[in-house]
């Protein structure tokens, strides 16, 4: 019974997310406020459905559903969705939702393409550290994904300004200053969570394997990702890195996040690759 409900919930998640992204694209083209309200409402519904789906997986598995590829991607999409909704609660950034909703759909498409089988929890993951470490790490990815979207929008708007046409994208995207502030805000929150993720992971490793650091491929790439974001934070605070360089670093950092999540699992393996 729970399995059937879980299956239905995932289909509803896909439908709501597609409708939200479609509505945001229509708003991007038409600039009609009523359409944006509809898109935002559907995205909120998608976030609630994602929450319900994650809970259904929890009741099916009996543990925090974040160990398989499917669960990790769904949790990632959930994190991006709610990071955006929480951001939107305090700040208004023109057409930001269009780019975020498309990213959410792409993540959920990946989740739909991999196995949704509920597997027993490997012994090494049977710890209360699992929900703490994994949840904090994925929350960081949600805000870093927002910084990625903001960086991508920045480069588009900058290209439009440099072309001196001031046409289609110029009137639909926020100012460069607004996008840079968005980048800084999301980067700061994401970096804090990413740091907490590495700390909790190290404490868990100490408990499970007797050492804080094993230089496992995923640990190594997590450190590389952290160093990329740490460098950007340092440059922002000390030499005032802003604009194009900050936008490019936000994109590069997020690509490192994606490689850490999936590239390492499929190409390098290691102790973290339980869900292959």
Secondary structure, 3 states (H helix, E strand, C coil): CHHHHHHHHHHHHHHHHHHHHHHHHHHHHHCCHHHHHHHHHHHHHHHHHHHHHHHHHHHHHCCCCCCCHHHHHHHHHHHHHHHHHHHHHHCCCCCHHHHHHHHHHHHHHHHHHCCCCCCCCCHHHCCCHHHHHHHHHHHHHHHHHHHHHHHHHHHHHHHHHHHCCCCCCCCCCCCHHHHHHHHHHHHHHHHHHHHHHHHHHHHHHHHHHCCCCCCCHHHHHHHHHHHHHHHHHHHHHHCCCCHHHHHHHHHHHHHHHHHHHHHHHHHHCCCCCCCC
